[in-house]
Amino acid sequence: MTVPLDIDVQRLPERLKPDSGRVILRPFRPGDEQRIRNILQRILDLPIEQVEMLVPRLRSEFGSKHPDLEDAVADHFEDVAEFLPTGAQPDENRRWLMGAYCTMEYAIESAALFNPSMVPRSDQRGSAPGSTSFLMSLRAVGEGHISSIVFRTGTIDRECKVTLDPPSPYARTLKVEENRSFEKRTFLLKIIEMGAYTDLAGAVFDRLNETFDMHELNEAVEAVRSTHEQPAVLRETVDNILSLARSNYHIRIPKGHDPSEIVIFPSAETESHGIEDVRLVLFADEDGGHRIYGTYTAYNGFHIVPQLMDINDYMLKVHTLSGLYAQNKGMALFPRKLGDRYAMISRLDNENIFLMYSENVRFWNSAEVIQTPKFPWELIQLGNCGSPLETDAGWLLLTHGVGAMRRYCIGATLLNHENPARVIGQTREPILVPRGEERTGYVPNVVYSCGGMIHNDRLIIPYGMSDIATGFASVSLADLLRVLKG
């Protein structure tokens, strides 16, 4: 049994539940190469009258839901154009129809919408006095239990009431920029760290400049492939190199966009089974500006890879985190440098909380344990619930603990302001314990957050409820700090 803490904790009425009506367009491959050839031939054989009837009908039915319909259908036709019969030259309508037959709607959040993280928006113009507008990321789960990242916006008013903005009726994925550039040294270090460096990999890198792009990487790979007599041996090396390259990508964000329209859907092999649990942080740059970083986990069905999302100037850049201690899930960046170094909270061993430092936000080779499970509600494992929040008393770190019956609860730890490796105090009992409807879902008995924010002397915690929906709680900051310092 948990003993309630002497803290004012209020569960707020706002709820976010999965909406199966929110769909995006995805490529649809109904079978192997021969089956695709058969389908394209059938479309070529359709009478012209039928083609001219089908195309406007499909455009009318799906165009109102998808402003990006034309671009998506054109892209999906290009994906299969190589399978057209030799010499076939379909007209514009048949090309469009072929693209449409290779397109599907995907309900991004039909199964779940949970594990939120919220940060103040860097531009607060237009916010009412005493209010803060925020950006929130959520893990959305659809068909096949594939996780993507979606966003919502909202406001916390002077009384700490949370109001979510209505989401856009549209949802869309943004295109990955294909010909991005890479630093040879950084790339090579990650290949070595992956245990994927071979003489063949060395031969590829010998053909590259200190900075190279995807086109140049493909040329180097093909040059080595053309001179190598063992394709099976080369294939694994090439797969590792290209998989890493595709795991580091850029997405351009349109100016004036509505964040709720944007879906970050897995685009690299390392993400093929999902993008999980983004921990957003509004990071203060040394020049006085701000950017949003987000650490998350890429999952391919077998292995996890820690990734870093950097959102700045209408560009989202994704990087694979590297270094001896860039491991496991739950890495959470501090909101500014400490001295001349970046700092990160992590859980390297799936059990304890670590503090890491680095001079480079993408490389992590220093770590020390600062907290281990010791109370009944966290005896199985302990981890963070988002980036540390700065207070006058120290760094406030929300934590999650797993106890008996695999119940996930949320607690808090206070870290020393100058030396976060020193723990000032921890809640002996959790702040939030799953109860009522929060106990029922895809994964029962779980409350879990990827990051809250402080507003008007209250701690606002968005939290996932049993891996299916999202709720909000408001906690007295003064009460919580009193308990942590006491």
N, C-alpha and C positions, 0 to 999 in steps of 0.2 A: 504494500500500500504506500502511496505517496502522501506526504503531509503538505497541505496547501501552504505556500509561502505568504508572508505578510506583505503582499504586493497587489496593487490595483491592476488587475488584468481584465480587460473587456473584450469580448468577442463581438466584432462588428457585423451588421446584417448583410453587408455586400458579399455576393457570391459570384464566382465564375464557374460555369459548368460547360462541359464539352458541347459543341454545336455541330452536328453532322451536316448542316447546311453549308458550312464553310469549306469550299473545295478549290483546288488548284488544278491546273492542267499538267499532266505528266506524259512522258513517252509510253506507248503501249506496244510491247512486242508479244504477239500472240503465239509465238512458237519459234522453231529453228529457222535457219536461212531458207530452206526449201519451202516451208509453209508461208513465209513472207513473200517469196517469189510467186507462189500460187495465188495469194491474195491480190498482189499487184496485177497479175494477169487477169484475174476476174474483173478488176476495176477497168482495165483496158478493154475488156470485152463487153462492158455495159453499153447499151444503146445511148446515143447522145442525148435523146429526150430524157432518159432517166437521170443521167448525170446533171443536166441542166435543171432538173426538178430537185434533186437531192441537195446540191450545194447551197442554194439560197435558203432552203428549209433548215439545214444544219446551222448556217450562219445566224439565222433569226433565233433559233432555239437556244444556242449556246453563247452567241455574241453578247447578249444582254447581261450574262453572268461573268463574262471573261473579257475585259478590255484588251487583254493580250492574246486573244484567240488567233488572230491572223499571224502574228509572229511565231506563236507556238506551233501552229499547224505547218507553217513553212519550215521551221526547224526540224520537225518530226518527219517531213517528207525528205529533207536532205539526209536524214539519218538512214533512210532505206533506199535512196535513189540508186545506190550501187547494185541493188538486186533486180532492177528493171531488166527485161529481156534486151539482148543486144540490138541496138538500133532503134529501140522504142523511144519515141519523142511525144510523151503525153502533152495535151494542151493544158492551159492554165487551170481550167476547172477540174480536170482529172488529177493534176498534180495536187491541187487543194484537197480533193477527195482522198487521195492516197495518204496525205498527211493526217487527215481527219480519222481515217481508219487505224492510224497508228498513234492516236491520242486518246487519253482517258481522263476522266475526272477522278481526283483522289481527295477523299474527305480527311483533311489533315488532323482534325481533332475529334473524330467520331468516337474514339475510345476514351480519351482522357485529356485534361487540360490542368496541369499542376506544376509543382516545384517552381514557384515564382521568385523573381528577384526584382527589386525596385530601386531606382536612383532618382534624385532630383534632376529635372531637365536643366541643361546648362543655360538655356535662355528662358528666364522667368517673366519676360515681358508679357503683359496681358493678365498675369495672375492677380487676383484680388488681394488687398492688404491682409497679411496674416495667413495667406494660403500658399501652397507650394504645388506646382504641377510636376508630375513624375512620369517616367518611362518605366514600363515593366516588361520583362521577358518571361515567357512561360514555355514549358515543355509540352508540346502537343503530340498526341499519339493517335495514329490512324490505322488503317488496314495493315495487317502483317506486323503489328506492334512496332512500326517504324516511327522514331521520334524526330520531330523537327522543332525549330524555334519560331515562336510567334511573339508579337508584341501588342501591348495595350498602353493607353495613356489615361491619365486621370488627374484628380486634384484632391489634396488634403486641405480642408478649410481650417479656419482659426480654432474651431472646436474639435479638430482632429476627426471630422467625418470624412470618410473616403468615398469619392464619387468617381466612377469609371466612365470615360467617354464612350458613347456608342461606337462599336467597331464599324469600319467601312463594310458595305455589302460585298465588296470584292476582296479576294485574296490572290496573291500572285508570287511566284518565285522570281528572283532577279538573276540575270545571266551572269555566269562566272566569266571573267575576262580570261581568254585563252592564252594570250602571249605575254604572260607576266614574267618579270625578271627575278633572278636568284643570285645570291652571293655564293661563289664557289666554296669558300672556306666554311661557311655556315652549313651548306648542304652536305659537304663531305664529312664534317664532324657528326652530323646526324646519321649518315649512312654507317659510319664506324660504330656509333653508339648502338645502332640497331643490330649490330653483328652482321651486317649485310655487305661489308667491304670485301671484295675479291680482286684478283689481278684484272679480271674483266672490267670491274667497276673502275679500277685505276686507269685502264685504257680509255674508258669513256671520258673520265675527268681530265686526262691528259690532252684531250681535244677541245677543252672548254677554256674560255677566258675567265678572268677573276669575277666578272659579272656576265651572266648569260641569260637568255630567255628560253621559252619552251620550244620555239622553233629550232634554236641552236642545239638544245639538248636532244631533240629528236634526230637531228642530223648527225650528232656524235654517236648516238646509239646505232643508227643505221650504218655508219662507217665501220664501227666495230663488228656489227652483225655480218656485214658483207665479207669480212676477212676471217670470220671464225667458223670452224668446221664442226662444232658441237652445239647445235641449236638448243638442245635440251638444257645444257649447262648454262648457256647464255640467257635463256628465258627467265630463270629465277632472278638473276642479277638485274636484267632489264625491268622486270615486274617491280622489284623493290625500288629502283631508281624512279621510275615513272609514277608509282604509287605515292612516293614521298612528294614528288613534284606536284601532283594533283591535290595533295593534302594541304598545300600552301597556295592560297588563291585570293583573288580580289573580286569584290562585287561593288559595282557603282550604284549608289543610292540616288534616285532622282530628286532634284530640288523640289521642295514643297510637297513632299510625299506625306501620306498618312501612315504612320508606323504600323497601324493595325492591318494594313494591306500586305505588309511584307512577310514572307515566309522564307526562312532559311532552311531549305530542304537538303538532305545529304547529297553531296555532289562528288565526293571522292571515295575511293575504295575503303579507306580507313573509317569512313562514316556510314558505310553501306547499310548498317542496321540501326543507325540513329545518331543524333546529336543530343546529348543529355546534359541537363542541369547547368545552364549558364549561370555564372555568378557575376553580375554586373557591378562595376565600380566607376563612379565619376572621379576620374584621376586628375589631380592638379599638376600640370606641367610646371617646370621650373621657370618658364617665361611668363607665367601668370595665366596661361590659357588652360582649357580643360579638354579632355577627351574621354570617351567611354571605352574601357576595356571590359572584356568578358572572358573568363576562363571557362572551359567546358570539356566534356569528355566525348571523344569520337569512339564509336564502337562498330566493329565489322562482323560481329557474331562470334568472334573468338578472342580478340584482343582489344584492349582499350588504349587510346592515345590521348594524352592531355594536349589541348589546343588553346590558343590565345586569339581572341577576336579584338581587333583594334578599329574603333569607329571614329573617324575624324574627317571633316571636310567632305562630306557626302561620299566617302569611300569606306568600305568595310574590308579590312585585310585580315586574313586568317593565316596564322603561323603555327607550325608544330613546335611545342615546347621541347627543349633539349637540355641535356645535362644529366649527371649521375642521379639527381633527385627529382627529375621531371617524370614522376611515376604516379600511378594509381589515380583515384578520383579525388574530387573535392579540393582543388587548389583555389585559393582566394587571395587576391592581391590587395595590399594596403592601398588607401586612396592617395598616397603621396610617397615620395622617397623619404627614407629615414636616413638623414645625413646625405651621403652621396650614393646610397644603394636603394634598389627596389627591395621590398619585403613581401613575403608571401606566407600565408598559413596553408598547411597541407596535411594530408594523412597518408604518408608513404607506405606504411605497413598495414593499412586497413584496420588500425586499432587505436593508434595514439595520435595526438595533435603535435605537429612539428612547426617550427619557425624556420624560414629559409631567407637568405639574403643573396642578392646578385647585383652586379654592376650593369648587367644586360637583362632586360625584361624577358628575353626569350631563352636564357641559359641559366640553369639552376644546379650548382655544384656544392652548395653549403646547406646543411640542415642540422637541427638539433631538436630533440623531444622536449616539449615544454609542459605537456599535460597528458596524464594517463587515466584510464577509467578507474574510479574508486568508489562511486556511490551506486546503490542497487539499480537505479534507473538507467545506468550507462555501462554496466559491467561487461557487456559483450563488445562494444566498440564506442568510440567517441570521435566526433568530427565537427567541422565547422558548418554553420548555416549562413554562409556568405562572408563578405569582406568585413574586417574590423571597422567599427564606427568610432570616430574620434570624439571624446568628451573631455571636460576639464579634469575629470578624475583618472583618465587613462583611456586605453583602447578597449571598447566594449565589443566583445566577440560573442555572437550567438552560436550556440553549439547544438548538435543533436547527439543523443545517446540512445543506444539500443539495449533494452533490458529483457526481463523474463517475457516469454511468449512472443519474442521478437517485436516488442512494442517500441516504436520510435517516439521520443519526446524531445521537446526543445527546452534548453536551459541557457545559461549565460556565464561568461567568464570575463573578468576584468584584468587587463594586462598593463604593466607599467608603461607610462608614456614614453620615457626615454629608452627603456630597455624592455621591449615586449616579451623577452624570454622569461621575465619575472612575472609570475602569476600573483596578482594581489588578492583575488578571491574568486570563488565559483559558487553558483547556486547549488546547495545540497540537494534540493528537490527541483524538478523541472518547472518552468514557467507555463508551458502548454503540454497537456496530456490529451491524447485523442479521446473524445467522448461523443456519445450520441451518434449522429449521422457521420461524424468524422471517423468512426471506427470501421465503416463499411465501404469497400471499394475493391479495386483490382488487387491491391496489396493491403489487407486489413491492418488496423491498429497502427496507423502511421500519421504523424504530423511532421512536416519537413519544410524548411524554407531554404532558399538560395540567396537571401539577403533582404534586410529591411532598411528603414531609414528613420532618422530622428526628426521630429517636427513639433515645435511649440512644447518642449519639455515632455513629449511622449515618444515612446518607441513604437513605430508602426511595423508590424510583422505580417507580411503576406505569407500564407503557408499552404502547402499541398495537403489534401485530406485523403489519406489512403490511396494515393496514386490515381485519383480520378478527377477531382475538382479542387477549387482554390477558395480559401477563406481569408479573413483578415482579423488581426487582433491589435489592440492598443494597450500599451503597458506604461505605467508611470515611470519615467526615467529616474526621478528622485527616489522613489521606493526601491527600484532595482539597484541603483548605485549604493544606497544605504545598506542593503543586504549584502552586496558584493564587498563593500569596504568593512563591514561589521564583523 
